[in-house]
Amino acid sequence: MKINTRLLGLGLLLPLLWQPRPLRGQDKPDCRDVLYISGGNRLTGQITEIKPGGDTLVFQSWGGAVFHLPRKDVKRIVQDCRGAKGARQEPRPYSFKERGLYHHTRGSVLLGQAYYGLENVGLQIQHSSGWMFSRLLGVGLGTGIERFDPDGSDVSVYPLFAEIRGYVQPKRLTPYFSLAAGWGFTGKNIGQRWGYTDTWRGGWMTQAEIGYRVGNHLIVHGGFRLQRKYRDWASNWGGPEGGIRGTDRILHKRLVLGLGLLL
């Protein structure tokens, strides 16, 4: 009875000190178990029991909560003995926040044909913010500024779009994808040029990006961008009656290459 009384007292004292019970075979009280769970999450604490058959682990977290975890959902178990001399500590392989608010700012070049048919390089800056529901699904809104022909007579475009995005693997280096659609508004009209008066109007836009998220904050991407625009023009050479008028329907088709900062 004396031994049982000591064990009972020790069992009551340990929760007050917020210390999980060590597994058999651990010879240091500062060892803890780190469980890497499906979906990229991680739990730190102590495995206190393995149910008969080995299909369920009873796990006590570092804060005292107790979980019953199916063994198939535990991808990896690491024992971290920080106070043990010479103990090997593995670096955390994946620390990206999978759920919650995100902000993504990126700059890109737009490769393709300009309005007059010549190959050129346009410029794009975009920012989007939204909510990640899981690693594979996030929804957000974005805007930006784009010049499809920086050296020509084209006007700037200001897109406003909705997007969905996701990250394929629970790793530091993982494929990334994004799909967006919305409306591109045109900037200030250029006015008279070469005997013509131009009035620009915006139109629908869509874009698709694929690439890689490197670590937690860097995204390298490529993709494809479509933008509809209209140019209403009037010739000033038609005399007092007004001259010739017309509308050009423009569809920009551009490849996109860029870098982004993710927060």
Order of alpha helices (4+ residues) and beta strands (2+ residues): alpha-beta-beta-beta-beta-beta-beta-beta-beta-beta-beta-beta-beta-beta-beta-beta
